Amino acid sequence: MKAQVTFIDFILKNWLIIAPGAGVALTSFYTKHFPVYSVQEIQVLFILFVLFIAVNGLQKSGLILKIAQSMEKGNAIPLKLVVTTFFLSMLVTNDIALIVIVPLTLSLNINRKDVLVILEALAANSGSALTPVGNPQNLFVYWFYGVDPDTFIKTIAPFSLVFLGLLIISSLLVKIRNGLQENPVQKINKKAYVYGMLLFIVLLTVFHVFPVLAGIVVILFALIFDRKALRVDYALLFSFLFFFGIADNLKIILASEISNSGHIFLFSALASQVMSNVPATLLFAKFTTNWQALLWGVNAGGFGSLFGSLANLIAYKIYVTHEGTNNTARFTARFLIMGYVALFVSIVLYFILYQTHASL
């Protein structure tokens, strides 16, 4: 009986890597095709790896907790966190914004962290939608279709701004209690400044100022001076690897089924629930010239399931693996419910505004 309970507990804790792993095996068997990973996908995994190391180093150095303690002294903490995530994601992508903000949130001496993390995930997905560099699918649409920056922003602005308003209202409704326990004043290790510089270097690689391989300096520093920083969530990285594999196989399965681009918004939004919005963008771009519908579809598709966007997986996994959190089942249910409500709102908003965007 004890072994059975242990096995069930293992499945519940590790389903996020078991499910994609099984998905790769099943889709590969069905398509008789082993996934092919692109250079871009390998680069994404590498950048995520060095980002995890840099943020982990900052967390262990005490800097994140120090910032959290300073935030606790102010008012409107939920509003500050959600709005910061929204605007930060426009500049450094939704994934990076959550890698920075979620650990900060979990370091706060407050309650309702689960709701705040979910709102932050929604803020990252909706905020990043507004700019061509906010997320990978936007960047692809921007370059692939040769869209003018002003036209791009005007097309997706209603999506982002409506959600900004909804998120502001939602964050103001979240009542928290801070100072739940007395924590000693956090001291900052000198390594914090080094990790701050390393994080800045990684961000510059994201913006293509530095080559991707510049991130190696993060790994070298951790190997030589701080090996504890290398204890990152490798299971999450393998989840992404399996997830990319599923997407590659699904492109083969779905490609022969798509012949009509008239419903590209719904197709891309719903496909994102299974294969993530970035692969969905690459797939549906082959079948449509309606970039506005595709742009709305894949950004709306970032809401809903945990697989809708990599940002969802990042926020979810950071929360459920944090030592101070519990009741994973309730958090998962809330994450999915709030995500699918956001997806429904996105669909309704698109069809309300469809005529306007169709005429652009």
JOKA-V82853 format. One record per backbone hydrogen bond with DSSP energy under -1.0 kcal/mol. NH is the residue of the N-H (numbers start at 0). CO is the residue of the C=O. E is the energy in kcal/mol with one decimal. If there is no record, write none. Layout:
nh->NH co->CO e->E
nh->NH co->CO e->E
//
This chain:
nh->4 co->0 e->-2.2
nh->5 co->1 e->-2.4
nh->6 co->2 e->-2.3
nh->7 co->3 e->-2.4
nh->8 co->4 e->-2.6
nh->9 co->5 e->-2.2
nh->10 co->6 e->-2.3
nh->11 co->7 e->-2.5
nh->12 co->8 e->-1.9
nh->13 co->9 e->-1.7
nh->16 co->13 e->-1.6
nh->17 co->13 e->-2.1
nh->18 co->14 e->-2.7
nh->20 co->16 e->-1.6
nh->21 co->17 e->-2.5
nh->22 co->18 e->-2.4
nh->23 co->19 e->-2.4
nh->24 co->20 e->-1.9
nh->25 co->21 e->-2.6
nh->26 co->22 e->-2.5
nh->27 co->23 e->-2.3
nh->28 co->24 e->-2.0
nh->29 co->25 e->-2.3
nh->30 co->26 e->-2.5
nh->31 co->27 e->-1.3
nh->32 co->27 e->-1.3
nh->41 co->37 e->-1.9
nh->42 co->38 e->-2.4
nh->43 co->39 e->-2.2
nh->44 co->40 e->-2.0
nh->45 co->41 e->-2.2
nh->46 co->42 e->-2.8
nh->47 co->43 e->-2.5
nh->48 co->44 e->-2.2
nh->49 co->45 e->-2.3
nh->50 co->46 e->-2.2
nh->51 co->47 e->-2.6
nh->52 co->48 e->-1.9
nh->53 co->49 e->-2.4
nh->54 co->50 e->-2.8
nh->55 co->51 e->-2.4
nh->56 co->52 e->-2.6
nh->57 co->53 e->-2.1
nh->58 co->54 e->-2.3
nh->59 co->55 e->-2.4
nh->60 co->56 e->-1.6
nh->62 co->57 e->-1.2
nh->65 co->61 e->-2.1
nh->66 co->62 e->-2.5
nh->67 co->63 e->-2.4
nh->68 co->64 e->-2.5
nh->69 co->65 e->-1.7
nh->70 co->66 e->-2.0
nh->71 co->67 e->-1.7
nh->73 co->70 e->-1.5
nh->79 co->75 e->-2.3
nh->80 co->76 e->-2.4
nh->81 co->77 e->-2.5
nh->82 co->78 e->-2.6
nh->83 co->79 e->-2.1
nh->84 co->80 e->-2.1
nh->85 co->81 e->-2.3
nh->86 co->82 e->-2.3
nh->87 co->83 e->-2.6
nh->88 co->84 e->-2.1
nh->90 co->87 e->-1.1
nh->91 co->87 e->-2.5
nh->92 co->88 e->-1.1
nh->93 co->133 e->-1.3
nh->96 co->92 e->-2.1
nh->97 co->93 e->-1.8
nh->98 co->94 e->-2.1
nh->99 co->95 e->-1.6
nh->100 co->96 e->-2.7
nh->101 co->97 e->-2.0
nh->104 co->100 e->-2.5
nh->105 co->101 e->-2.5
nh->107 co->104 e->-1.3
nh->109 co->107 e->-1.3
nh->115 co->111 e->-1.8
nh->116 co->112 e->-2.5
nh->117 co->113 e->-1.8
nh->118 co->114 e->-2.5
nh->119 co->115 e->-2.2
nh->120 co->116 e->-2.0
nh->121 co->117 e->-2.2
nh->122 co->118 e->-2.5
nh->123 co->119 e->-2.6
nh->124 co->120 e->-2.0
nh->125 co->121 e->-2.3
nh->126 co->122 e->-2.8
nh->127 co->123 e->-1.9
nh->129 co->126 e->-1.4
nh->133 co->130 e->-1.4
nh->138 co->134 e->-1.8
nh->139 co->135 e->-2.2
nh->140 co->136 e->-2.3
nh->141 co->137 e->-2.8
nh->142 co->138 e->-2.1
nh->143 co->139 e->-3.3
nh->144 co->140 e->-2.0
nh->146 co->141 e->-1.4
nh->151 co->147 e->-2.6
nh->152 co->148 e->-2.5
nh->153 co->149 e->-2.5
nh->154 co->150 e->-2.0
nh->155 co->151 e->-1.7
nh->156 co->152 e->-1.8
nh->159 co->155 e->-1.8
nh->160 co->156 e->-3.1
nh->161 co->157 e->-2.1
nh->162 co->158 e->-1.5
nh->163 co->159 e->-2.1
nh->164 co->160 e->-2.1
nh->165 co->161 e->-2.2
nh->166 co->162 e->-2.8
nh->167 co->163 e->-2.3
nh->168 co->164 e->-2.2
nh->169 co->165 e->-2.5
nh->170 co->166 e->-2.7
nh->171 co->167 e->-1.9
nh->172 co->168 e->-1.2
nh->178 co->108 e->-1.3
nh->179 co->108 e->-1.1
nh->188 co->60 e->-3.0
nh->191 co->188 e->-2.0
nh->192 co->189 e->-1.0
nh->194 co->190 e->-2.8
nh->195 co->191 e->-2.1
nh->196 co->192 e->-1.8
nh->197 co->193 e->-2.5
nh->198 co->194 e->-2.7
nh->199 co->195 e->-1.8
nh->200 co->196 e->-2.0
nh->201 co->197 e->-2.2
nh->202 co->198 e->-2.2
nh->203 co->199 e->-1.9
nh->204 co->200 e->-1.5
nh->205 co->201 e->-1.6
nh->206 co->202 e->-1.5
nh->207 co->204 e->-1.4
nh->208 co->203 e->-2.6
nh->209 co->203 e->-1.1
nh->213 co->210 e->-2.1
nh->214 co->211 e->-2.0
nh->215 co->212 e->-1.9
nh->216 co->213 e->-1.5
nh->217 co->214 e->-1.3
nh->218 co->214 e->-1.0
nh->219 co->215 e->-2.7
nh->220 co->216 e->-2.3
nh->221 co->217 e->-2.1
nh->222 co->218 e->-2.6
nh->223 co->219 e->-2.2
nh->224 co->220 e->-3.1
nh->225 co->221 e->-1.2
nh->228 co->225 e->-1.6
nh->229 co->226 e->-1.5
nh->230 co->227 e->-1.6
nh->231 co->229 e->-2.2
nh->233 co->231 e->-1.7
nh->236 co->232 e->-1.3
nh->237 co->233 e->-2.4
nh->238 co->234 e->-1.9
nh->239 co->235 e->-2.0
nh->240 co->236 e->-2.0
nh->241 co->237 e->-2.7
nh->242 co->238 e->-2.5
nh->243 co->239 e->-2.7
nh->244 co->240 e->-1.6
nh->245 co->241 e->-2.4
nh->246 co->242 e->-2.2
nh->247 co->243 e->-2.1
nh->248 co->244 e->-2.0
nh->249 co->245 e->-2.9
nh->250 co->246 e->-1.8
nh->252 co->248 e->-1.7
nh->253 co->249 e->-3.1
nh->254 co->250 e->-1.7
nh->256 co->253 e->-1.6
nh->263 co->260 e->-1.5
nh->266 co->262 e->-2.6
nh->267 co->263 e->-2.5
nh->268 co->264 e->-2.2
nh->269 co->265 e->-2.7
nh->270 co->266 e->-2.5
nh->271 co->267 e->-1.6
nh->273 co->270 e->-1.4
nh->274 co->270 e->-2.7
nh->275 co->271 e->-1.7
nh->276 co->307 e->-2.0
nh->279 co->275 e->-1.6
nh->280 co->276 e->-1.7
nh->281 co->277 e->-1.8
nh->282 co->278 e->-2.3
nh->283 co->279 e->-2.6
nh->284 co->280 e->-1.8
nh->285 co->282 e->-1.3
nh->286 co->283 e->-1.5
nh->290 co->288 e->-1.9
nh->293 co->289 e->-1.9
nh->294 co->290 e->-2.9
nh->295 co->291 e->-2.3
nh->296 co->292 e->-2.7
nh->297 co->293 e->-2.6
nh->298 co->294 e->-1.5
nh->299 co->295 e->-2.7
nh->300 co->296 e->-2.2
nh->302 co->299 e->-1.8
nh->307 co->304 e->-1.4
nh->312 co->308 e->-1.3
nh->313 co->309 e->-2.3
nh->314 co->310 e->-2.5
nh->315 co->311 e->-2.6
nh->316 co->312 e->-2.7
nh->317 co->313 e->-2.4
nh->318 co->314 e->-1.8
nh->319 co->315 e->-2.6
nh->320 co->316 e->-1.7
nh->321 co->318 e->-1.2
nh->324 co->321 e->-1.6
nh->330 co->326 e->-1.8
nh->331 co->327 e->-2.8
nh->332 co->328 e->-2.3
nh->333 co->329 e->-2.4
nh->334 co->330 e->-2.8
nh->335 co->331 e->-2.5
nh->336 co->332 e->-2.6
nh->337 co->333 e->-2.7
nh->338 co->334 e->-2.0
nh->339 co->335 e->-2.7
nh->340 co->336 e->-2.0
nh->341 co->337 e->-1.9
nh->342 co->338 e->-2.0
nh->343 co->339 e->-2.3
nh->344 co->340 e->-2.4
nh->345 co->341 e->-2.2
nh->346 co->342 e->-2.2
nh->347 co->343 e->-2.5
nh->348 co->344 e->-2.7
nh->349 co->345 e->-2.4
nh->350 co->346 e->-2.1
nh->351 co->347 e->-1.9
nh->352 co->348 e->-1.9
nh->356 co->352 e->-2.0
nh->357 co->353 e->-2.9
nh->358 co->354 e->-1.1
nh->359 co->356 e->-1.1
//
